[in-house]
Amino acid sequence: MQIHIENEYTGSDFSEIIYFDCEKTASEVIARVLRNDGCPYEAEVNILFTGEDAIREINADTRGIDRATDVLSFPMHEYAAPGDFDELSPDSFDDFDPESGNLLLGDIVLCIPRVKSQAEEYGHSTLREFAFLIAHSALHLIGYDHMEPEEERVMQEKQKEALDGLGLTRDVR
């Protein structure tokens, strides 16, 4: 798993919110999501940490929704079915990095203040909230969605399976 992190968040409390190794955590969570879904490839993901104003602007520009959100996902591929890795071609530069050979999954934009506020709201640690949002976004990167009740149920199950498998349950402080 290869993670590229860019931190544009300028809030003074970043180290209080993200007190853990975010690259390691993101890597472990995404790898678990992919393994659970049977992905046969090593993968690569870009993650941008930002604040509420910036994610609101990105959300407005890309989705036409002018409000801040917790996380945005920008997949590199449209899958015929969620997690259908059979359609990908290791010979395609659109699917795989020619230098590393890794599957290019896409980009995640994570709102750091929302990690903190949602952790407080749900009564668990920022580590657990961070991991949840990364798992949620990783599922979007491989074609899952939650627009319909059944899709939402499947995503919730897969998020729980990944986080429980890493010991990142709601009671993790």
Sine and cosine of phi, psi and omega as CSV:
sin_phi,cos_phi,sin_psi,cos_psi,sin_omega,cos_omega
0.00,0.00,0.78,-0.63,0.04,-1.00
-0.87,-0.49,0.84,-0.54,-0.02,-1.00
-0.90,-0.44,0.74,-0.67,0.10,-1.00
-0.91,-0.42,0.88,-0.47,-0.04,-1.00
-0.93,-0.36,0.73,-0.69,0.14,-0.99
-0.85,-0.53,0.77,-0.63,-0.04,-1.00
-0.94,-0.34,0.96,-0.29,0.09,-1.00
-0.98,-0.21,-0.02,1.00,-0.03,-1.00
-0.96,0.28,0.81,-0.58,-0.07,-1.00
-0.94,-0.34,0.15,0.99,0.02,-1.00
-0.89,0.46,0.62,-0.78,-0.07,-1.00
-0.95,0.33,-0.23,0.97,-0.07,-1.00
-0.98,-0.19,0.33,0.94,-0.04,-1.00
-0.81,0.59,-0.74,0.68,-0.05,-1.00
-0.94,0.35,-0.36,0.93,0.09,-1.00
-0.98,0.19,-0.52,0.86,0.01,-1.00
-0.99,0.14,-0.77,0.63,-0.04,-1.00
-0.97,-0.24,0.99,0.14,-0.05,-1.00
-1.00,-0.09,0.07,1.00,-0.05,-1.00
-0.88,-0.47,0.16,-0.99,0.03,-1.00
-0.97,0.25,0.99,-0.12,-0.10,-1.00
-0.91,0.41,-0.58,0.81,0.01,-1.00
-0.91,0.41,-0.71,0.71,0.02,-1.00
-0.90,0.44,-0.71,0.70,-0.01,-1.00
-0.89,0.46,-0.75,0.66,0.01,-1.00
-0.86,0.50,-0.68,0.73,0.01,-1.00
-0.88,0.48,-0.72,0.69,0.00,-1.00
-0.90,0.44,-0.67,0.74,-0.03,-1.00
-0.92,0.40,-0.75,0.66,-0.03,-1.00
-0.90,0.43,-0.67,0.75,0.03,-1.00
-0.87,0.50,-0.64,0.77,0.01,-1.00
-0.92,0.40,-0.69,0.72,0.04,-1.00
-0.85,0.53,-0.73,0.68,-0.04,-1.00
-0.92,0.40,-0.68,0.73,0.02,-1.00
-0.89,0.46,-0.71,0.71,0.01,-1.00
-0.88,0.48,-0.47,0.88,-0.04,-1.00
-0.99,-0.11,0.07,1.00,0.09,-1.00
0.98,0.19,0.43,0.91,0.03,-1.00
-0.93,0.36,0.83,-0.55,-0.05,-1.00
-1.00,0.04,0.12,0.99,-0.13,-0.99
-0.86,-0.51,0.42,-0.91,0.27,-0.96
-0.97,0.26,0.52,-0.85,-0.12,-0.99
-0.75,-0.66,0.23,-0.97,-0.02,-1.00
-0.70,-0.71,0.71,-0.70,-0.01,-1.00
-0.68,-0.73,0.63,-0.77,0.14,-0.99
-0.98,-0.20,0.71,-0.71,0.02,-1.00
-0.80,-0.60,0.75,-0.66,0.06,-1.00
-0.91,-0.41,0.83,-0.56,0.13,-0.99
-1.00,-0.04,0.73,-0.68,-0.02,-1.00
-0.51,-0.86,0.00,-1.00,0.02,-1.00
-0.97,-0.24,-0.06,-1.00,-0.09,-1.00
-0.92,0.38,-0.63,0.78,0.00,-1.00
-0.90,0.43,-0.70,0.72,-0.04,-1.00
-0.93,0.37,-0.67,0.75,-0.02,-1.00
-0.94,0.33,-0.51,0.86,0.09,-1.00
-0.89,0.46,-0.69,0.73,0.01,-1.00
-0.90,0.43,-0.69,0.73,0.03,-1.00
-0.90,0.44,-0.67,0.74,0.02,-1.00
-0.88,0.47,-0.67,0.75,0.02,-1.00
-0.92,0.40,-0.69,0.73,-0.04,-1.00
-0.93,0.36,-0.62,0.78,-0.13,-0.99
-0.99,-0.12,-0.50,0.87,-0.07,-1.00
-0.86,-0.50,-0.10,1.00,-0.03,-1.00
0.95,0.32,0.35,0.94,0.01,-1.00
-0.92,-0.40,0.95,-0.32,-0.12,-0.99
-1.00,0.01,0.93,0.38,0.10,-0.99
-0.40,-0.92,0.40,-0.92,0.05,-1.00
-0.94,0.35,0.45,-0.89,0.06,-1.00
-0.63,-0.78,0.10,-1.00,-0.05,-1.00
-0.99,0.11,-0.64,0.77,-0.06,-1.00
-0.45,-0.89,0.56,-0.83,0.11,-0.99
-0.82,-0.58,0.56,-0.83,-0.01,-1.00
-0.83,-0.56,0.69,-0.72,0.01,-1.00
-0.78,-0.63,1.00,0.02,-0.03,-1.00
-0.93,0.36,0.52,-0.86,0.06,-1.00
-0.99,0.15,-0.35,0.94,-0.11,-0.99
-0.78,-0.63,0.45,-0.89,0.23,-0.97
-0.97,-0.25,0.89,-0.46,-0.05,-1.00
-1.00,0.01,0.64,-0.77,0.07,-1.00
-0.88,0.48,-0.61,0.79,0.08,-1.00
-0.63,-0.78,0.55,-0.84,-0.01,-1.00
-0.80,0.60,0.75,-0.67,0.04,-1.00
0.93,0.38,0.36,0.93,0.03,-1.00
-1.00,0.04,1.00,0.07,-0.06,-1.00
-0.98,0.18,-0.16,0.99,-0.02,-1.00
-0.90,0.43,-0.46,0.89,-0.06,-1.00
-0.98,0.19,-0.17,0.99,-0.03,-1.00
-0.99,0.13,0.55,-0.83,-0.01,-1.00
-0.89,-0.45,0.89,-0.45,0.05,-1.00
-0.86,0.52,-0.27,0.96,0.03,-1.00
-1.00,0.05,-0.09,1.00,-0.06,-1.00
-1.00,-0.07,0.80,-0.60,0.07,-1.00
-0.94,0.35,-0.33,0.95,0.06,-1.00
-0.96,0.29,-0.47,0.88,-0.07,-1.00
-0.99,-0.16,-0.55,0.83,-0.14,-0.99
-0.74,-0.67,0.58,-0.82,0.08,-1.00
-0.94,0.34,0.83,-0.55,-0.06,-1.00
-0.91,0.41,-0.43,0.90,0.00,-1.00
-0.99,0.12,-0.75,0.66,-0.08,-1.00
-1.00,0.00,-0.40,0.91,-0.09,-1.00
0.98,0.19,0.08,1.00,-0.03,-1.00
-0.98,0.19,0.56,-0.83,0.13,-0.99
-0.92,0.39,0.80,-0.61,0.02,-1.00
-1.00,0.04,0.96,-0.29,-0.06,-1.00
-0.99,0.12,-0.65,0.76,-0.02,-1.00
0.66,-0.75,-0.41,-0.91,-0.12,-0.99
-0.84,-0.54,0.56,-0.83,0.10,-1.00
-0.85,-0.53,0.72,-0.69,0.11,-0.99
-0.90,-0.45,0.86,-0.51,-0.12,-0.99
-0.88,-0.48,0.80,-0.60,0.00,-1.00
-1.00,0.04,0.96,-0.29,-0.08,-1.00
-0.87,0.49,-0.70,0.72,0.04,-1.00
-0.87,0.50,-0.53,0.85,0.03,-1.00
-0.94,0.33,-0.54,0.84,0.08,-1.00
-0.84,0.55,-0.74,0.68,-0.03,-1.00
-0.92,0.39,-0.77,0.64,-0.08,-1.00
-0.91,0.41,-0.62,0.78,0.01,-1.00
-0.95,0.31,-0.57,0.82,0.08,-1.00
-0.87,0.49,-0.70,0.72,0.04,-1.00
-0.90,0.43,-0.70,0.72,-0.02,-1.00
-0.87,0.49,-0.67,0.74,-0.06,-1.00
-1.00,-0.01,-0.08,1.00,0.08,-1.00
0.96,0.29,0.55,0.83,0.10,-0.99
-0.72,-0.69,-0.02,-1.00,-0.10,-0.99
-0.97,0.23,0.33,-0.95,0.10,-0.99
-0.92,0.40,-0.51,0.86,0.08,-1.00
-0.85,0.52,-0.74,0.67,-0.03,-1.00
-0.91,0.41,-0.66,0.75,0.00,-1.00
-0.91,0.41,-0.68,0.73,0.06,-1.00
-0.84,0.54,-0.76,0.65,-0.03,-1.00
-0.89,0.46,-0.65,0.76,0.03,-1.00
-0.87,0.49,-0.74,0.67,-0.03,-1.00
-0.91,0.42,-0.58,0.81,0.06,-1.00
-0.92,0.39,-0.69,0.73,0.03,-1.00
-0.88,0.47,-0.71,0.70,0.01,-1.00
-0.85,0.53,-0.74,0.67,-0.03,-1.00
-0.92,0.38,-0.64,0.77,0.03,-1.00
-0.86,0.50,-0.63,0.78,0.05,-1.00
-0.90,0.44,-0.63,0.77,0.09,-1.00
-0.89,0.46,-0.62,0.78,-0.03,-1.00
-0.90,0.43,-0.36,0.93,0.02,-1.00
-0.94,-0.34,0.37,0.93,0.21,-0.98
0.98,-0.18,0.00,1.00,0.02,-1.00
-0.99,0.15,0.45,-0.89,0.05,-1.00
-0.56,-0.83,0.07,-1.00,-0.04,-1.00
-0.64,-0.77,0.60,0.80,-0.01,-1.00
-0.98,0.22,-0.51,0.86,0.01,-1.00
-0.94,-0.33,0.47,-0.88,-0.03,-1.00
-0.81,0.59,-0.66,0.75,0.00,-1.00
-0.93,0.38,-0.64,0.77,0.06,-1.00
-0.89,0.46,-0.67,0.74,0.01,-1.00
-0.89,0.46,-0.67,0.74,0.02,-1.00
-0.87,0.48,-0.69,0.72,0.00,-1.00
-0.89,0.46,-0.72,0.70,0.01,-1.00
-0.88,0.47,-0.68,0.74,0.01,-1.00
-0.88,0.48,-0.68,0.74,0.04,-1.00
-0.88,0.48,-0.72,0.70,-0.04,-1.00
-0.93,0.38,-0.62,0.78,0.07,-1.00
-0.88,0.47,-0.74,0.68,-0.02,-1.00
-0.89,0.46,-0.70,0.71,0.01,-1.00
-0.85,0.52,-0.71,0.70,-0.01,-1.00
-0.91,0.41,-0.75,0.67,-0.06,-1.00
-0.94,0.35,-0.67,0.74,0.05,-1.00
-0.88,0.48,-0.62,0.78,0.01,-1.00
-0.89,0.45,-0.40,0.92,0.04,-1.00
-0.99,-0.17,0.06,1.00,-0.02,-1.00
0.96,0.27,0.37,0.93,-0.05,-1.00
-0.97,-0.24,0.89,0.46,0.00,-1.00
-0.99,0.15,0.15,-0.99,-0.03,-1.00
-0.87,0.50,-0.41,0.91,-0.03,-1.00
-1.00,0.05,0.04,1.00,0.05,-1.00
-0.93,0.36,0.81,-0.58,0.00,-1.00
-0.95,-0.33,0.00,0.00,0.00,0.00
